[in-house]
Amino acid sequence: MSYVENLGEKLAKDVLAVQKETNDLNIVQEIAAVLEASSSTLHEAFMTAVRVYDAEVRARTLLESKLDAAEKAARAR
């Protein structure tokens, strides 16, 4: 992983943690706008990391719901 990708990933983790803690749904876009104005490379690394982390959360949520449904179905038998 490159230096810029590492920076983007770390920043994404930090921003998403603040977003979760504060429920500020605009923070990702605000940080992205600052990055886009100053470094398109870091902006892309940041946005990629945000999308990856968001995709993982959605996938894990779906996986947990499928597992819960399977456990409920098994208990009902």
Phi and psi in degrees as a GROMACS rama.xvg file:
@    title "Ramachandran Plot"
@    xaxis  label "Phi"
@    yaxis  label "Psi"
@TYPE xy
-78.8337  166.258  SER-2
-57.2502  -45.2764  TYR-3
-65.6309  -40.8632  VAL-4
-62.866  -40.3936  GLU-5
-61.661  -44.2339  ASN-6
-61.9655  -45.2612  LEU-7
-62.0629  -40.689  GLY-8
-66.5416  -45.4031  GLU-9
-63.2532  -44.6402  LYS-10
-62.3072  -41.9295  LEU-11
-61.3577  -44.4031  ALA-12
-59.5479  -45.1887  LYS-13
-65.0791  -44.5825  ASP-14
-65.628  -42.5212  VAL-15
-65.9046  -33.2324  LEU-16
-66.3883  -42.4618  ALA-17
-65.8359  -40.7456  VAL-18
-59.5508  -44.061  GLN-19
-65.5719  -41.3593  LYS-20
-70.5454  -38.4155  GLU-21
-100.716  -11.7275  THR-22
60.2494  29.5939  ASN-23
-85.9567  98.5883  ASP-24
-75.1713  -8.74394  LEU-25
-98.6752  -6.76087  ASN-26
-62.5586  -38.4299  ILE-27
-61.4083  -45.0368  VAL-28
-67.1202  -37.3742  GLN-29
-64.9229  -45.6729  GLU-30
-65.4945  -41.2077  ILE-31
-60.4053  -39.6313  ALA-32
-64.5703  -40.9092  ALA-33
-63.6198  -44.4854  VAL-34
-65.199  -42.2674  LEU-35
-61.4882  -35.4746  GLU-36
-73.4415  -22.4777  ALA-37
-115.438  -29.6751  SER-38
-155.424  102.167  SER-39
-64.4402  -30.3117  SER-40
-67.7403  -47.4589  THR-41
-68.3661  -35.5124  LEU-42
-57.938  -47.4618  HIS-43
-65.4457  -40.504  GLU-44
-63.4461  -42.2838  ALA-45
-62.8522  -49.7963  PHE-46
-64.9702  -37.5363  MET-47
-61.6221  -45.6403  THR-48
-63.3744  -41.9506  ALA-49
-59.7207  -46.093  VAL-50
-63.6219  -39.765  ARG-51
-65.313  -47.0048  VAL-52
-63.7977  -39.6889  TYR-53
-64.2812  -42.259  ASP-54
-62.7562  -40.4103  ALA-55
-63.3591  -43.6578  GLU-56
-60.4045  -45.1391  VAL-57
-63.7195  -41.8378  ARG-58
-65.3318  -42.9742  ALA-59
-66.4855  -35.8274  ARG-60
-63.1476  -44.2953  THR-61
-63.7371  -43.6939  LEU-62
-60.8201  -43.1755  LEU-63
-63.6813  -39.9424  GLU-64
-67.4649  -37.3782  SER-65
-66.028  -41.2805  LYS-66
-65.0044  -43.1435  LEU-67
-60.4107  -42.6924  ASP-68
-64.7743  -40.1241  ALA-69
-66.4339  -39.4102  ALA-70
-65.8757  -41.6395  GLU-71
-63.4673  -40.6312  LYS-72
-65.6234  -39.0546  ALA-73
-66.7551  -37.9194  ALA-74
-70.4389  -29.6443  ARG-75
-74.2608  -14.5875  ALA-76
